[in-house]
């Protein structure tokens, strides 16, 4: 089962960018732990600082992968196009964030993506990814949510 770990803008700087908020480890340093902990999955990692790159990747795998773990970074709060891409695909998406969005600035407390995701996890640092993978491992994911 293939799972996409999709990281958005500035997450390539993990471990160096605002370590008091985002920690001191890079995602590349953490990824081998996830691979070891979830041998039942083929974890595919992709990061882009560009909105179109994230959308293209969602379109590419969004109908064939078992699930997608998405940390859209700042696009979480601003990108209607990314939200539309998540809504358009068939693979379940788990939204993750390293920091607790509800403890951050007001503009960061709103997600345009969340209503299209199976769930959202925030505030547990890099462990947010592990929690999302536990969900995907224990569930037969299906699209959930509260569409109007």
Secondary structure, DSSP 8 states (H G I E B T S, - for coil): -EEEEEE-TTGGGTTTS-HHHH-S--HHHHHHHHHHHTTTSEEEEEE-SSHHHHHHHHHHHTTTSSEEEEE-GGGGGT-HHHHHHHHH-SS-EEEEESS-GGGS-GGGG--SSGGGSSEEEESSTTHHHHHHHHHHHHS---------
